Amino acid sequence: LFEYLVAEIIRHQQPHMRLEMNKHIKDRSGKDVEIDVWGFDRPHPLRFVECKGREPGSEVADGEIDLWLDRRIPAIRDYLTRHAALEGTSAARPAFELWLTGRLSEVSAKRIEKTREANKRVFDLVVVHADGVLSAASATGNGALVDTLELLFKDRPG
């Protein structure tokens, strides 16, 4: 559900962007890699969004962040170099985005920042925390979208 909500937000942000959800690609070894939301709109940068919709107050496991940074991003980058069908897009500098409603541990937050800094000339690494997700949803003007996000993913007083 969270992937769908994020895709709707992106559809509002970039109406001409073609979006695919839960796209599966193969890495060089033939192993399956899933992309939660893949967006492209020539000539704008490609967007690859990892979605982590969690219960309010929960933490995204470090292992999930490691998988995103160590397996998914490299596999997608390799895929881009092997597929000429993406010519005309800004595949040279894609954006890898993490949209989440849970919290990141200090270890994961530092790891993301280190990866961002090490690759700043190669790709953009964007993290959209819960407040940013809700803000982006509000900007769509879609009340049902905002209500659903708040119902499922926003901290509420006990």
ZAVOMAR-871812 format. One record per atom (N, C-alpha, C): residue in three letters; atom name; x, y, z. Coordinates in steps of 0.02 Angstrom, whole numbers, m for minus. Layout:
REM residues N
ATOM    r   a    east   north      up
ATOM  ala  CA       X       Y       Z
...
REM end
This chain:
REM residues 158
ATOM    r   a    east   north      up
ATOM  leu   N      41     m60       0
ATOM  leu  CA       0       0       0
ATOM  leu   C      43      63       0
ATOM  phe   N      96      64      41
ATOM  phe  CA     138     123      45
ATOM  phe   C     170     138     m22
ATOM  glu   N     190      87     m59
ATOM  glu  CA     220      97    m125
ATOM  glu   C     170     133    m172
ATOM  tyr   N     108     112    m169
ATOM  tyr  CA      57     144    m210
ATOM  tyr   C      48     217    m191
ATOM  leu   N      47     231    m127
ATOM  leu  CA      39     300    m103
ATOM  leu   C      97     344    m126
ATOM  val   N     158     317    m120
ATOM  val  CA     217     354    m143
ATOM  val   C     214     366    m218
ATOM  ala   N     194     316    m256
ATOM  ala  CA     188     324    m328
ATOM  ala   C     137     378    m345
ATOM  glu   N      83     382    m309
ATOM  glu  CA      33     434    m320
ATOM  glu   C      61     503    m306
ATOM  ile   N     101     509    m255
ATOM  ile  CA     133     573    m239
ATOM  ile   C     180     593    m296
ATOM  ile   N     220     547    m319
ATOM  ile  CA     267     561    m374
ATOM  ile   C     230     578    m437
ATOM  arg   N     175     544    m449
ATOM  arg  CA     133     559    m508
ATOM  arg   C     109     631    m506
ATOM  his   N      95     656    m447
ATOM  his  CA      74     725    m440
ATOM  his   C     134     773    m449
ATOM  gln   N     192     754    m421
ATOM  gln  CA     252     796    m426
ATOM  gln   C     275     803    m499
ATOM  gln   N     273     748    m535
ATOM  gln  CA     297     747    m604
ATOM  gln   C     244     711    m647
ATOM  pro   N     192     747    m669
ATOM  pro  CA     136     716    m704
ATOM  pro   C     154     678    m767
ATOM  his   N     209     695    m800
ATOM  his  CA     227     661    m862
ATOM  his   C     274     602    m850
ATOM  met   N     292     591    m788
ATOM  met  CA     338     536    m773
ATOM  met   C     303     469    m780
ATOM  arg   N     335     424    m815
ATOM  arg  CA     309     356    m821
ATOM  arg   C     332     318    m759
ATOM  leu   N     286     286    m726
ATOM  leu  CA     302     250    m664
ATOM  leu   C     288     176    m672
ATOM  glu   N     331     137    m644
ATOM  glu  CA     320      65    m639
ATOM  glu   C     330      46    m567
ATOM  met   N     284       6    m542
ATOM  met  CA     290     m17    m472
ATOM  met   C     311     m89    m470
ATOM  asn   N     351    m105    m420
ATOM  asn  CA     373    m173    m408
ATOM  asn   C     405    m204    m470
ATOM  lys   N     447    m164    m503
ATOM  lys  CA     481    m187    m563
ATOM  lys   C     538    m234    m543
ATOM  his   N     544    m288    m579
ATOM  his  CA     597    m337    m565
ATOM  his   C     648    m335    m621
ATOM  ile   N     711    m332    m601
ATOM  ile  CA     767    m335    m648
ATOM  ile   C     813    m391    m625
ATOM  lys   N     859    m410    m668
ATOM  lys  CA     909    m461    m650
ATOM  lys   C     977    m426    m645
ATOM  asp   N    1014    m445    m594
ATOM  asp  CA    1082    m420    m590
ATOM  asp   C    1126    m463    m635
ATOM  arg   N    1190    m447    m638
ATOM  arg  CA    1235    m484    m683
ATOM  arg   C    1237    m559    m669
ATOM  ser   N    1226    m578    m607
ATOM  ser  CA    1227    m650    m590
ATOM  ser   C    1160    m684    m603
ATOM  gly   N    1110    m645    m625
ATOM  gly  CA    1045    m674    m640
ATOM  gly   C     997    m672    m581
ATOM  lys   N    1019    m644    m525
ATOM  lys  CA     975    m640    m466
ATOM  lys   C     925    m583    m474
ATOM  asp   N     866    m595    m448
ATOM  asp  CA     811    m547    m452
ATOM  asp   C     822    m489    m404
ATOM  val   N     809    m428    m429
ATOM  val  CA     812    m368    m388
ATOM  val   C     747    m330    m401
ATOM  glu   N     713    m311    m347
ATOM  glu  CA     650    m275    m354
ATOM  glu   C     660    m201    m342
ATOM  ile   N     627    m161    m384
ATOM  ile  CA     626     m89    m377
ATOM  ile   C     554     m70    m359
ATOM  asp   N     545     m40    m300
ATOM  asp  CA     477     m25    m277
ATOM  asp   C     441      23    m325
ATOM  val   N     473      80    m340
ATOM  val  CA     445     127    m388
ATOM  val   C     501     151    m433
ATOM  trp   N     492     142    m498
ATOM  trp  CA     540     163    m549
ATOM  trp   C     506     217    m589
ATOM  gly   N     537     275    m594
ATOM  gly  CA     507     329    m633
ATOM  gly   C     555     358    m683
ATOM  phe   N     530     369    m744
ATOM  phe  CA     571     404    m793
ATOM  phe   C     527     449    m837
ATOM  asp   N     556     506    m853
ATOM  asp  CA     523     559    m890
ATOM  asp   C     578     596    m928
ATOM  arg   N     590     574    m989
ATOM  arg  CA     643     606   m1028
ATOM  arg   C     634     681   m1032
ATOM  pro   N     682     721   m1024
ATOM  pro  CA     753     707   m1010
ATOM  pro   C     771     712    m936
ATOM  his   N     721     709    m891
ATOM  his  CA     733     717    m820
ATOM  his   C     768     655    m791
ATOM  pro   N     800     664    m733
ATOM  pro  CA     834     607    m702
ATOM  pro   C     787     549    m687
ATOM  leu   N     814     489    m694
ATOM  leu  CA     778     430    m674
ATOM  leu   C     771     430    m598
ATOM  arg   N     715     404    m574
ATOM  arg  CA     703     399    m502
ATOM  arg   C     691     327    m484
ATOM  phe   N     727     304    m434
ATOM  phe  CA     719     236    m408
ATOM  phe   C     703     242    m334
ATOM  val   N     642     223    m316
ATOM  val  CA     619     235    m248
ATOM  val   C     611     170    m209
ATOM  glu   N     644     167    m153
ATOM  glu  CA     637     113    m104
ATOM  glu   C     587     137     m52
ATOM  cys   N     534      99     m41
ATOM  cys  CA     481     120       5
ATOM  cys   C     482      77      68
ATOM  lys   N     481     111     125
ATOM  lys  CA     480      77     190
ATOM  lys   C     424     106     232
ATOM  gly   N     363      84     219
ATOM  gly  CA     306     105     259
ATOM  gly   C     303      61     321
ATOM  arg   N     310      93     378
ATOM  arg  CA     312      56     441
ATOM  arg   C     261      85     490
ATOM  glu   N     246      47     541
ATOM  glu  CA     202      71     593
ATOM  glu   C     233     131     627
ATOM  pro   N     191     176     651
ATOM  pro  CA     218     235     684
ATOM  pro   C     266     216     741
ATOM  gly   N     322     251     743
ATOM  gly  CA     370     241     797
ATOM  gly   C     418     183     786
ATOM  ser   N     408     143     734
ATOM  ser  CA     452      85     724
ATOM  ser   C     515     106     687
ATOM  glu   N     565      63     692
ATOM  glu  CA     629      77     660
ATOM  glu   C     640      30     601
ATOM  val   N     665      58     546
ATOM  val  CA     682      16     488
ATOM  val   C     746     m21     506
ATOM  ala   N     746     m86     496
ATOM  ala  CA     804    m127     514
ATOM  ala   C     866    m107     474
ATOM  asp   N     923    m106     508
ATOM  asp  CA     986     m90     474
ATOM  asp   C     998    m136     414
ATOM  gly   N     979    m199     421
ATOM  gly  CA     988    m247     366
ATOM  gly   C     950    m227     303
ATOM  glu   N     892    m196     311
ATOM  glu  CA     854    m173     253
ATOM  glu   C     889    m116     218
ATOM  ile   N     920     m72     256
ATOM  ile  CA     957     m17     227
ATOM  ile   C    1021     m43     194
ATOM  asp   N    1053     m91     226
ATOM  asp  CA    1113    m122     196
ATOM  asp   C    1095    m154     129
ATOM  leu   N    1040    m189     126
ATOM  leu  CA    1018    m221      63
ATOM  leu   C    1007    m169       8
ATOM  trp   N     976    m114      25
ATOM  trp  CA     964     m60     m23
ATOM  trp   C    1030     m31     m48
ATOM  leu   N    1075     m15      m1
ATOM  leu  CA    1138      17     m20
ATOM  leu   C    1186     m31     m54
ATOM  asp   N    1190     m93     m30
ATOM  asp  CA    1241    m140     m53
ATOM  asp   C    1220    m184    m112
ATOM  arg   N    1155    m195    m119
ATOM  arg  CA    1132    m240    m172
ATOM  arg   C    1089    m206    m224
ATOM  arg   N    1037    m171    m202
ATOM  arg  CA     990    m142    m250
ATOM  arg   C    1020     m85    m291
ATOM  ile   N    1050     m37    m257
ATOM  ile  CA    1077      20    m294
ATOM  ile   C    1132      m3    m343
ATOM  pro   N    1181     m43    m322
ATOM  pro  CA    1230     m66    m372
ATOM  pro   C    1199    m106    m429
ATOM  ala   N    1150    m148    m415
ATOM  ala  CA    1118    m188    m468
ATOM  ala   C    1082    m142    m517
ATOM  ile   N    1048     m91    m493
ATOM  ile  CA    1013     m45    m537
ATOM  ile   C    1063      m6    m579
ATOM  arg   N    1115      18    m548
ATOM  arg  CA    1166      55    m586
ATOM  arg   C    1196      12    m641
ATOM  asp   N    1210     m50    m625
ATOM  asp  CA    1237     m96    m676
ATOM  asp   C    1185    m108    m731
ATOM  tyr   N    1123    m117    m712
ATOM  tyr  CA    1069    m127    m761
ATOM  tyr   C    1066     m67    m809
ATOM  leu   N    1072      m7    m783
ATOM  leu  CA    1070      53    m825
ATOM  leu   C    1126      54    m876
ATOM  thr   N    1184      32    m857
ATOM  thr  CA    1241      32    m904
ATOM  thr   C    1232     m21    m959
ATOM  arg   N    1192     m73    m945
ATOM  arg  CA    1183    m127    m993
ATOM  arg   C    1123    m118   m1039
ATOM  his   N    1081     m67   m1028
ATOM  his  CA    1019     m61   m1067
ATOM  his   C    1016       5   m1104
ATOM  ala   N    1026       1   m1169
ATOM  ala  CA    1024      59   m1212
ATOM  ala   C     954      87   m1220
ATOM  ala   N     903      48   m1200
ATOM  ala  CA     834      71   m1206
ATOM  ala   C     821     133   m1164
ATOM  leu   N     865     147   m1118
ATOM  leu  CA     856     204   m1074
ATOM  leu   C     890     267   m1101
ATOM  glu   N     916     263   m1162
ATOM  glu  CA     948     322   m1192
ATOM  glu   C     898     379   m1196
ATOM  gly   N     924     439   m1186
ATOM  gly  CA     881     498   m1187
ATOM  gly   C     856     517   m1118
ATOM  thr   N     867     473   m1069
ATOM  thr  CA     850     490   m1001
ATOM  thr   C     915     513    m967
ATOM  ser   N     908     539    m908
ATOM  ser  CA     967     559    m871
ATOM  ser   C     993     501    m830
ATOM  ala   N    1004     445    m863
ATOM  ala  CA    1028     385    m829
ATOM  ala   C    1098     395    m802
ATOM  ala   N    1134     444    m829
ATOM  ala  CA    1202     456    m806
ATOM  ala   C    1202     480    m733
ATOM  arg   N    1149     510    m710
ATOM  arg  CA    1145     534    m641
ATOM  arg   C    1075     520    m613
ATOM  pro   N    1062     458    m598
ATOM  pro  CA     996     441    m572
ATOM  pro   C     988     464    m499
ATOM  ala   N     926     464    m476
ATOM  ala  CA     911     479    m406
ATOM  ala   C     887     415    m373
ATOM  phe   N     920     395    m320
ATOM  phe  CA     899     339    m279
ATOM  phe   C     868     369    m216
ATOM  glu   N     805     352    m205
ATOM  glu  CA     767     383    m151
ATOM  glu   C     742     331    m102
ATOM  leu   N     744     348     m39
ATOM  leu  CA     716     307      14
ATOM  leu   C     660     347      46
ATOM  trp   N     599     323      39
ATOM  trp  CA     541     355      70
ATOM  trp   C     520     309     128
ATOM  leu   N     515     337     187
ATOM  leu  CA     500     296     245
ATOM  leu   C     456     331     294
ATOM  thr   N     418     291     331
ATOM  thr  CA     377     317     384
ATOM  thr   C     405     298     452
ATOM  gly   N     449     250     454
ATOM  gly  CA     482     231     516
ATOM  gly   C     545     273     526
ATOM  arg   N     580     257     579
ATOM  arg  CA     642     293     594
ATOM  arg   C     702     253     568
ATOM  leu   N     756     289     557
ATOM  leu  CA     820     257     542
ATOM  leu   C     862     255     605
ATOM  ser   N     899     201     613
ATOM  ser  CA     947     199     669
ATOM  ser   C    1003     248     654
ATOM  glu   N    1041     264     705
ATOM  glu  CA    1098     309     695
ATOM  glu   C    1148     276     647
ATOM  val   N    1157     210     653
ATOM  val  CA    1203     174     609
ATOM  val   C    1181     181     536
ATOM  ser   N    1116     170     522
ATOM  ser  CA    1091     175     453
ATOM  ser   C    1095     246     427
ATOM  ala   N    1078     294     469
ATOM  ala  CA    1080     364     447
ATOM  ala   C    1152     384     428
ATOM  lys   N    1200     363     468
ATOM  lys  CA    1271     378     453
ATOM  lys   C    1293     341     390
ATOM  arg   N    1271     281     382
ATOM  arg  CA    1289     241     323
ATOM  arg   C    1262     273     259
ATOM  ile   N    1201     297     262
ATOM  ile  CA    1171     331     204
ATOM  ile   C    1210     394     188
ATOM  glu   N    1226     432     239
ATOM  glu  CA    1263     495     227
ATOM  glu   C    1332     481     198
ATOM  lys   N    1365     429     222
ATOM  lys  CA    1431     410     196
ATOM  lys   C    1425     389     123
ATOM  thr   N    1374     351     106
ATOM  thr  CA    1362     329      37
ATOM  thr   C    1346     389      m8
ATOM  arg   N    1305     434      18
ATOM  arg  CA    1288     495     m20
ATOM  arg   C    1351     535     m36
ATOM  glu   N    1392     546      13
ATOM  glu  CA    1453     586       4
ATOM  glu   C    1501     552     m45
ATOM  ala   N    1509     486     m39
ATOM  ala  CA    1555     449     m82
ATOM  ala   C    1533     448    m155
ATOM  asn   N    1468     456    m167
ATOM  asn  CA    1441     450    m235
ATOM  asn   C    1410     514    m261
ATOM  lys   N    1424     570    m231
ATOM  lys  CA    1389     632    m248
ATOM  lys   C    1399     654    m320
ATOM  arg   N    1450     631    m353
ATOM  arg  CA    1460     649    m423
ATOM  arg   C    1429     598    m471
ATOM  val   N    1405     543    m443
ATOM  val  CA    1379     488    m484
ATOM  val   C    1303     483    m482
ATOM  phe   N    1274     491    m423
ATOM  phe  CA    1202     487    m416
ATOM  phe   C    1180     527    m355
ATOM  asp   N    1115     544    m355
ATOM  asp  CA    1085     578    m298
ATOM  asp   C    1056     525    m251
ATOM  leu   N    1065     536    m188
ATOM  leu  CA    1038     491    m137
ATOM  leu   C     994     533     m92
ATOM  val   N     929     519     m94
ATOM  val  CA     879     561     m61
ATOM  val   C     842     519      m9
ATOM  val   N     833     548      50
ATOM  val  CA     793     515     101
ATOM  val   C     734     560     118
ATOM  val   N     674     532     113
ATOM  val  CA     613     569     129
ATOM  val   C     582     536     191
ATOM  his   N     589     571     247
ATOM  his  CA     562     545     310
ATOM  his   C     487     556     314
ATOM  ala   N     456     530     366
ATOM  ala  CA     383     532     373
ATOM  ala   C     354     601     366
ATOM  asp   N     385     652     395
ATOM  asp  CA     357     719     390
ATOM  asp   C     360     744     318
ATOM  gly   N     412     726     281
ATOM  gly  CA     418     744     211
ATOM  gly   C     368     707     167
ATOM  val   N     355     644     184
ATOM  val  CA     304     606     147
ATOM  val   C     236     638     156
ATOM  leu   N     219     655     218
ATOM  leu  CA     155     686     232
ATOM  leu   C     149     755     199
ATOM  ser   N     203     793     200
ATOM  ser  CA     203     858     167
ATOM  ser   C     193     851      92
ATOM  ala   N     228     804      61
ATOM  ala  CA     221     792     m11
ATOM  ala   C     150     769     m27
ATOM  ala   N     122     728      16
ATOM  ala  CA      53     704       5
ATOM  ala   C       4     763      10
ATOM  ser   N      15     806      59
ATOM  ser  CA     m29     864      67
ATOM  ser   C     m27     909       5
ATOM  ala   N      33     915     m25
ATOM  ala  CA      41     957     m84
ATOM  ala   C       2     931    m144
ATOM  thr   N     m18     868    m143
ATOM  thr  CA     m58     841    m199
ATOM  thr   C    m129     867    m199
ATOM  gly   N    m153     889    m141
ATOM  gly  CA    m222     910    m135
ATOM  gly   C    m271     851    m132
ATOM  asn   N    m244     791    m127
ATOM  asn  CA    m285     730    m125
ATOM  asn   C    m298     712     m52
ATOM  gly   N    m356     732     m27
ATOM  gly  CA    m372     720      43
ATOM  gly   C    m373     647      63
ATOM  ala   N    m396     604      19
ATOM  ala  CA    m399     532      34
ATOM  ala   C    m328     504      42
ATOM  leu   N    m282     528       2
ATOM  leu  CA    m212     506       6
ATOM  leu   C    m183     526      74
ATOM  val   N    m194     589      93
ATOM  val  CA    m169     614     158
ATOM  val   C    m201     575     215
ATOM  asp   N    m267     566     212
ATOM  asp  CA    m302     530     265
ATOM  asp   C    m276     459     273
ATOM  thr   N    m263     425     217
ATOM  thr  CA    m238     356     220
ATOM  thr   C    m168     355     251
ATOM  leu   N    m125     400     231
ATOM  leu  CA     m58     403     261
ATOM  leu   C     m62     416     336
ATOM  glu   N    m103     463     355
ATOM  glu  CA    m110     479     426
ATOM  glu   C    m139     421     466
ATOM  leu   N    m187     387     438
ATOM  leu  CA    m218     331     472
ATOM  leu   C    m169     273     483
ATOM  leu   N    m130     258     432
ATOM  leu  CA     m87     199     436
ATOM  leu   C     m17     212     461
ATOM  phe   N      10     272     448
ATOM  phe  CA      81     280     459
ATOM  phe   C     102     338     503
ATOM  lys   N      55     376     530
ATOM  lys  CA      73     435     570
ATOM  lys   C      66     419     645
ATOM  asp   N     115     444     684
ATOM  asp  CA     110     437     756
ATOM  asp   C      48     472     781
ATOM  arg   N      12     439     826
ATOM  arg  CA     m46     469     857
ATOM  arg   C     m37     468     933
ATOM  pro   N     m63     517     966
ATOM  pro  CA     m58     518    1039
ATOM  pro   C     m92     456    1069
ATOM  gly   N     m62     426    1120
ATOM  gly  CA     m87     365    1151
ATOM  gly   C    m150     377    1186
REM end
